[in-house]
Amino acid sequence: MKNATVVGSGPNGLACAITLVEAGISVSVLEAEKSFGGSARSMELTLPGYIHDHCAAVHPMAACSPFFTRLPLADFGLKWLYSPVSLAHPLDDGTAVLLHRSIRETAVALGIDKNTYAKWMTPWVHRWSDLAPDVMAPPLGFPKHPVLMARFGMNALRSARGLVDSLFQGERARALFGGIAGHSGVPFSSAASAAIGMILGAAGHAIGWPIFEGGTGRLVQALISYLESKGGKLKSGICVKSLSEFSPEELVFLNITPRQLIRISENKLPRSYLESMSRFRYGPGVFKLDFALSGPIPWKAKECALATTVHIGGTFEEIEASEGSCWKEKIPEHPFVILAQPSLIDPTRAPEGRHTIWAYCHVPLSSTVDMTDRIIGQIERFAPGFRDLIIEKSAISPAEMEKHNANRIGGDINGGAAFIRQILFRPIFEMDPYRTPIPRVFLCSSSTPPGGGVHGMCGVNAAKSALGRFL
């Protein structure tokens, strides 16, 4: 097995290819689109000179990725940028809850919950270098730090609602955790809906929530440059429609979701596997807006300007209602909005004095409802006058999200819903979730562990699975 093809040039596909080429495998990466990167691309979506991230924008998972952090990506032009505060969460009283790197500084502003928050968060942050690799490892392997993982799991596998009710009494701590947990896209009543909130919250303290200078596309450029320096090859504009296009002797890695695998497998998959894959659940869609602004957002809570990421949704209960409505096929009237304002710390994103803004909300899968006015209304709620700063805007619906990247089924940006079964076992229950029943064909997308996020570990784990079998 000296030749391999990776289908898909997103971060997972590129991480897979790099892992293989470092092991002495001759690798080619095929990309259906004209440009590389999947959802990790940056482009002028509104006006010339305004650089927007097409999908992924803020990268705590990249910063804690054991793979990305060991590569010499700075030598290939990648520069990480950190805002003074990991995130801000404005409230209707004109203040904002801030996630500082310091646990103590964060806790002091949480009032009645300050001691509880500090005591609860400290173990995960102080042992983050031990915890993060185990969290990103294949789920059925034995963790290197089993006691730590067991303690973490006892909290993470709870529902966000149950965890918050058991820990926090005040609105500020509840809202802070609710906004972070809202990244999961699953109802707060679901088991393990606390997991994403815990991981991203701890990461905010341990390493921060950085962006890349010049846009997320710079990560892809650096990965490609490194891959090519090792002899890897890439080809764009090639859409794989059937697994019959590959030689039975080569290794094939598919950075695609279960629905696409079924489509191109041409009856080569066993019935039992097909049935299991057909039960794979996709998450909610997203409706995304990009703005070119004439000035910075006029937040009522001025401290929001310290953070690249802002969570807009008010109280825990409001966020819970917004996220839950997507699973009831209802459109949230007051959606929870995740907003990034990268040009505050990265002047390469916009002309001098101008700004770029990235914002999205969850909607039912494949929703066709235009959320523009609702999203702008939520921003105006905490930043009166925002609307007057808009020079130009670009809207991307769930259907357009999938059109730009076929992996975004119905607008799902995480490669599948983060329900407990699909956190522990994705896409199906298998000892080796990367291997398919088709000889030498592996999955390496975010539909495999550890799931969504720009970290590359799905690709790394898939490559290691194959290397362990064939080398």
C-alpha positions, 0 to 999 in steps of 0.5 A: 500500500504505497499509493493513496487518494484523499477525496476532499480538501477540507482540514480533515482531508488535508490532515489525513493526506499529511499523516499519510505522506509523512509515513511514506505514502504517495498521496493525491488529494482530489477536490470537487470545487475549483478552490481547496479548503472545503468550509475553511475558505476565505473570500470577498463575499460582500465588497472588494477588499473585505475578506470573509470566512465562508464557514469556519471563523474562530478556532479554539479546536484548531489551537488545541489540535495535537496535529495542527500544533505540532506542524511548522505551519508558521514557516508556511505563513500561518499566524494566530491572532488572539483577542484580549477576551475569548468571548463576550455575552451581552445581556439586556441590562447593558453589561456583558459576561466575559470569558477571560483566559483567567478563570478567576477574572471570569468568575469574579463577574459571575456574582453568586456563582463565582466560587462554584464556577471556579471550582468546577472549571479549574480541573479541566483547564489545569489539565488541559494538555492531558484532557484535549488529546484524549477528547480528540482520540477515537472513542473506543480506545483506552484514554491515556488519563482514564481517571481525568476522562471519567470525571470529565465524562460524568459532567460532559455527558449530562444535558446542558439544562441539567448541568446548569440547573445543578451548578448555577443560580445566577443569570450571568453564569447560566447565560455564559454556559448556555451560549457556549453550549449553543454551538452544539446545535442540539436541544439542551434537554439532550444527554451530552448537550453539555459536552461542547459547552465544557470543551469550548469553555475550558479551551477558552481559558486554557488556550483562547479562541483565536482566529487566523490572520487573513482568514481561515483560508490561510490555514488551508494554504499553510497545510497545502504548502506543507503537504506539497513540501513533502511530495503530496499532490492536489487536483481541484475540479474533480468530482468523484461520482463512484468508488469504481473510479479507484483501483482496488489496490490503492487506499482511498480516504473519503472526506464525505458524510454517510449520505454521500458514501451511500450514493457513490458506493454502487451497492458495494456496501453490505445491507446491515451497514447501509441500514445503520448508515441510513439512520445517521442523523444530521444536525440543524442547518445554519443561516449565515450573514456576512457584513461589510461595515463602515465602523465597529459595532456600537455595543451597549456593553463596550467590553464586547469590543474586547472579544472576537466572538460574541454570543447574542441570545440573552438568557440561558432560557432564551438560547435554550428555546431558540436551539430547541425550536430547530428540532421542532421544525419551527423558526426561532423568532429571536434566534441565538446568534454566534457573531465574529468580528475579526477585523477588530484584531486583524486589519487585513480583513477590511479597508482602514476604518472599516470592518467585516462581521460574520454571524449565523444562527441555527435553523431547521435542516434545509430551511428556506426561511430568510433569517436576515431581519431576525439576525439583524434585529438580535444584533440591534438589541444589544448594539443600537445603530448597527443597521446604519453601519451596514455598507453591504451584506451577503446571506448564505442559506442552508441550501447555498451552504450545501451548494458550496460544500456538499458535506454541509447536508441541509446546511449542517456544518458539523457533519452530523448531530451531536447527540450522545450516540453520535458523539460516542459512536459516529457514524455508526457503532464500530470498533474502528469507525473510520474503516468501511466494509469496502476493502481499503476505503476509509472515512475521514470526515467530521462524520467520524470521531471526534466530530465537527470543528477545525482540528483535523483529527478525524483525518489523522485518526483515519490515516492512523487506522489505515496505516495500522492495518496496511503498514 
